[in-house]
Amino acid sequence: MPTANYPKIVYNPGGGNVTLTFTRGPQNFHPYVQARVHDNLSTSGAVRERVVENLDILIEFGMEHQVVDDDVPAWASFLMYALAGGGFQFYPNQGLTDCYNCVLEDTGWKPKWNAPKKYAFAYLFRILQDPQCPPDPGVVLRRLHGVTS
């Protein structure tokens, strides 16, 4: 049974919203900033000009024990949608209303065997720059743990 602090994903593959609830918590969950920049260096190397396009927030985490006949079918359906470019809402904590519009940064889905009928997966989400985007990755961490301030 999922607890209130597990994340959830809501996506629409065309026939209405589908909710993917995490039945196990994510491991090594860490949101971080990745800058899209262009650096111009002088010939001498003494001066640098940095043009910043954007400061993107990415969320990386693993799911270490996804069970073949339990978790995997729902995740497989979601990933076929997301790998094709479909956007989705990521709720860091399903007990809160905060959600972020995201896209999947991964270009493949490669299960790693770790026990009979159990596989580990790694995921990388990019939060889209829209009014729901948090100001920094610390907000995403706080929401994961149920902190609303």
N, C-alpha and C positions, 0 to 999 in steps of 0.2 A: 504494500500500500504506500503510495507516495506521501511524503511529508510536505508541509506547506512551504518549506524553503527550497524545494527542488524546482528547477526551471521548467518552462514549457515553451513550445513552439506552436504558432498558429499559422497555417498556410492555406491557400486556396488553389487546388490543382485544376479548377474549372467547374466542379460540381458542388461548390459550397466549402465553407471553412472546415478544415481538419485540424484537430488539436493533438499534438504529440506531447504527451506528458512523460517526464523523466521518472522511471520507476526506481532508478538508482541515481544517486548524486554524481555530478561530474567530478572528475579528478584533475588535479593540476589546473584548475580554472584560473586563468589570468588574462584580464583585459589589458591592453597596452596601446600606446600611440605609435603610429608609423607616419613619418612626415613624407609628403611628396614634395620634393625640392629640386631646384636646379642651382648648382653652384657655378659661379664664374670666378676663376682665379686669374689674377694678373700674371703676366709673363714671369715676373720675378718670384711669384708665389707669396708675396708679402701682403696682398690684399685679397680678400674674398668677399664676394657679393652673393648672398643667398636669396633666391626668389622662392617663396613658399606658396605652393599651390593649395595645399590643404594639410591639416593634421587629422589623419584618419584614426578612428578607434577600432581596434580589432579584438576579437574574443577568441582565445584558444583554450581548448580543454580536451580531455580524454574521457572515454567511457570504457572502463577496463573490463567489465564483466557483463557484456550483453549476451543474452541467452538466445540460441538459435530459434527455439520455438516459442519465445516470449517477446523479447525486445526487437529482434532483428527484422521481422516483417514490417513493422511500423516505421522503423528507421530507414529501411530500404525504399519504401514508398516515398518518404520525405526526400531522401537523397536523390532519387531519380528526378524528382521535380526540381530540387535546388541545383543539381548539377547542370540542368538545362537552362539555368539562369533565373529561375523563379525566386521572387522575393518573399520574405516571411517576417512575421513578428516574433521576436525573442523576448520572453518574459524571464528575467533572471530569477524571479521568485514568484511562483504561481499564486502565492497568497497576497501579492500586491498588484496594483493596476499598471505599474510602470512597464512599458514595453518599448523595444527599439526595432525599427525597420532594418532588416539585414539582408545580405546576400551571402551565399557560400563562396568563400575564396578558394576552396579546394577544387581541383580539377579531376579528381578521381576518388574512389572509395576502396580502400585496401584493408580488409580485415586482417588482424593479427591473432592467430590462435594462441590461447593462453591456458585452456583446460578443456576437457571434453564438453562439447556443446556451448563453450563460452569463447567469445572473441573480444578483442580490444579494438577500439576505433579512435581516431584522432580527428578533431574538427577545428576549422578556422572560419569564423564569421567576420564580415565587415559590416559595421554599423553605417547606414546611409546618412548622409548629411541632410537632415530635415529638421523640422521643429521638435521632434521627439528625441533627437540625438542628445546624449548627455554631454555636459561641458568637459568632462574628463573621465578617464577609466576608473578612477576611484569611486565614482557614483555607481558604476556597474557592480563593483565589488560590494559596496554597501547594500545595494538592493538584493544581491545574492544572499546576503546574511540577514535580510529583513530590516535593515536600518533605513529609515525614510527621511532622515534629516541630513 
